[in-house]
Amino acid sequence: MNPSVSVANPCLNICRMDQAGKYCQGCGRTPLEIGGWDRMTDAQRAEVMASLPARLPWRSGQAPAPAP
């Protein structure tokens, strides 16, 4: 596959987990998704990306972004 069309890493360099330790407050991924990102297929990455707006409402404009 052409790397220029692969799914980009959603990391925003705001690397801290929410209070429950479930999702990163910057990108919205779980620790397993973050650690396995480089080994995921583009289909798996696209699936993760599709789930992020529900995990982080501020990314879809529904709430304010977290303070750095």
Steps between C-alpha positions, in 0.01 A plus 500: 500500500613852429607663830361836389144361511533309828310610809695767687583470868252715700754587772487868606787477750257548788597167649310439821228255585157595629422439867368153424818413310292400200575761233779745422370854550685616189425241233222294659666163448531226759846396622476184286409701190788741560750218552377297205447783250810418295391137467137569404371473148355811339153349548562459872635855524197635314274318745681663795482841331125460447451440873693807616223765469283308748794464740609863478203730438726807484660363180165523324425849636255381766703605805807712583846349458687392815753742644863400427 
